[in-house]
Amino acid sequence: MRAPLSADQIESRLSSLQGWQHADGRLRKQFRFADFPSAFAFMTRCAFAAEKLDHHPDWTNVYNRVDVVLWTHDAGGITERDFALAHAMDAASV
């Protein structure tokens, strides 16, 4: 099991991410795209990254919007895995 990060560690690491928020013990971000195919292509790229990290997001998709919530369920909080996936998702969004 991975250890959850402290609030200070989380806030420190957030500065390395663009547009992510820490709320309710979760990392959250809304991605917006030109259209549904672009949003779906993003989700496909992220699915491969998530599988490689063995860490899967909670997310929803409505048309051109993908809402993402990250936390490590078995650790009961945010861990380094969440930040690794957040960075991968940011990279996949461009």
Secondary structure, DSSP 4 states (H G I P E B T S, - for coil): -PPPPPHHHHHHHHTTSSS-EEETTEEEEEEE-SSHHHHHHHHHHHHHHHHHHT---EEEEETTEEEEEE-BGGGTB--HHHHHHHHHHHHHT-
